[in-house]
Amino acid sequence: MVVRIQSLIEPRSEIHITYPLPEIIFIAYISILSGHTKWKSMEWFAKYNQSWFRQFFPYTYGFPSHDTIATVFKLIDP
């Protein structure tokens, strides 16, 4: 089964979106594959490897904080 990041439903209202959902999901996915399972660790991992992450997404507004990553995942319908 293949799930595309772009097919996920955005749980936030438009006025509250600074970081696009696919960018946040990608950070979490790659972080977990790399052994970073805590929100703060994901934030650190993304910022430390930002040049690599930007090969796949623009991250126009930089990288989200651990609080933003956690909030988005709390809003996503499993």
LINDARA-V162396 format. One record per residue. N is the residue number from 1. RES is the residue in three letters. PHI is phi in whole degrees, -180 to 180 (NA if undefined). D_LAST is the distance of its C-alpha to the last C-alpha in Angstrom with 2 decimals. Layout:
N RES PHI D_LAST
N RES PHI D_LAST
This chain:
1 MET NA 15.62
2 VAL -110 15.54
3 VAL -117 12.80
4 ARG -90 14.61
5 ILE -59 13.59
6 GLN -66 15.56
7 SER -87 13.61
8 LEU -70 10.46
9 ILE -86 10.84
10 GLU -69 12.43
11 PRO -85 11.33
12 ARG -96 14.78
13 SER -76 18.12
14 GLU -57 20.59
15 ILE -73 22.96
16 HIS -104 20.62
17 ILE -103 19.85
18 THR -105 22.08
19 TYR -108 19.96
20 PRO -60 18.26
21 LEU -55 14.54
22 PRO -59 15.54
23 GLU -66 17.89
24 ILE -69 15.53
25 ILE -62 13.00
26 PHE -64 16.21
27 ILE -58 17.60
28 ALA -64 14.77
29 TYR -61 14.78
30 ILE -68 18.57
31 SER -61 18.93
32 ILE -63 17.00
33 LEU -61 19.08
34 SER -94 22.07
35 GLY 92 21.48
36 HIS -101 20.40
37 THR -107 17.49
38 LYS -99 18.44
39 TRP -58 17.82
40 LYS -63 21.61
41 SER -66 22.13
42 MET -64 19.75
43 GLU -60 21.74
44 TRP -60 24.97
45 PHE -59 24.12
46 ALA -65 23.31
47 LYS -68 26.45
48 TYR -69 28.57
49 ASN -111 27.63
50 GLN -60 27.49
51 SER -65 29.98
52 TRP -68 27.94
53 PHE -61 24.71
54 ARG -73 26.84
55 GLN -71 27.79
56 PHE -110 24.44
57 PHE -139 23.59
58 PRO -73 26.16
59 TYR 46 24.68
60 THR -54 27.17
61 TYR -101 26.56
62 GLY 85 26.35
63 PHE -113 23.50
64 PRO -70 21.08
65 SER -75 21.71
66 HIS -63 19.63
67 ASP -65 19.00
68 THR -66 17.66
69 ILE -60 15.30
70 ALA -61 14.02
71 THR -62 13.83
72 VAL -61 11.84
73 PHE -70 9.09
74 LYS -71 9.36
75 LEU -87 9.06
76 ILE -72 6.09
77 ASP -80 3.82
78 PRO -65 0.00
